[in-house]
Amino acid sequence: MEDREKIRVLLSHWIEHNAEHAREFLKWAEKASEVAEELRRAAQYMEEAGRALEAALGKLGRR
C-alpha cells in the first residue's frame, strides 16, 4: 500500500475514532455533573479535530 492510500485509511479511522470518543465523553457528561463541562469541552475538541481530519481527507480525495 502506498503512503497516500495508507493515510486515507488512517484518516478515515481517526475520524471515526474521534467521533466515538466525543460520543462517549457526552454520555459520561450526563452521569458526572462535577466534570460535565470539561467532558463537553473535550467532546467539542474531538469534533473540531474530526473536522480538520475531514478537511485533510478531502484534500487527498476520498475513495
VEXDREN-2710 file (C-alpha; in Angstrom, 1 decimal):
% VEXDREN-2710
k/r/px/py/pz
1/MET/0.0/0.0/0.0
2/GLU/1.5/3.3/-0.9
3/ASP/1.7/6.2/1.6
4/ARG/-1.2/8.2/0.0
5/GLU/-3.6/5.3/0.3
6/LYS/-2.4/4.4/3.8
7/ILE/-3.0/8.0/5.0
8/ARG/-6.5/7.9/3.5
9/VAL/-7.2/4.7/5.5
10/LEU/-5.7/6.2/8.7
11/LEU/-7.7/9.5/8.3
12/SER/-10.9/7.6/8.0
13/HIS/-10.1/5.5/11.0
14/TRP/-9.1/8.6/13.1
15/ILE/-12.3/10.4/12.1
16/GLU/-14.5/7.6/13.3
17/HIS/-12.3/7.0/16.4
18/ASN/-12.6/10.7/17.4
19/ALA/-16.3/10.7/16.9
20/GLU/-16.6/7.6/19.1
21/HIS/-14.7/9.4/21.8
22/ALA/-16.8/12.5/21.6
23/ARG/-20.0/10.4/21.9
24/GLU/-18.5/8.7/25.0
25/PHE/-17.5/11.9/26.6
26/LEU/-21.0/13.3/26.2
27/LYS/-22.5/10.2/27.6
28/TRP/-20.4/10.4/30.7
29/ALA/-21.0/14.2/31.0
30/GLU/-24.6/13.3/31.7
31/LYS/-23.6/11.0/34.5
32/ALA/-20.8/13.1/36.1
33/SER/-22.1/16.6/36.7
34/GLU/-19.0/17.7/38.5
35/VAL/-16.9/17.3/35.4
36/ALA/-19.7/17.6/32.8
37/GLU/-18.4/21.0/31.5
38/GLU/-14.9/19.6/30.9
39/LEU/-16.2/16.5/29.2
40/ARG/-18.4/18.5/26.9
41/ARG/-15.4/20.8/26.1
42/ALA/-13.3/17.7/25.3
43/ALA/-16.1/16.4/23.0
44/GLN/-16.0/19.7/21.2
45/TYR/-12.3/19.5/20.7
46/MET/-12.6/15.9/19.3
47/GLU/-15.3/17.2/16.9
48/GLU/-13.0/20.0/15.9
49/ALA/-10.2/17.6/15.3
50/GLY/-12.5/15.4/13.3
51/ARG/-13.4/18.4/11.0
52/ALA/-9.6/19.1/10.5
53/LEU/-9.1/15.4/9.6
54/GLU/-12.1/15.5/7.3
55/ALA/-10.5/18.5/5.5
56/ALA/-7.2/16.6/5.2
57/LEU/-9.1/13.6/3.7
58/GLY/-10.9/15.9/1.3
59/LYS/-7.6/17.3/0.1
60/LEU/-6.3/13.8/-0.6
61/GLY/-9.5/12.8/-2.3
62/ARG/-11.9/10.2/-0.9
63/ARG/-12.1/6.7/-2.3
END
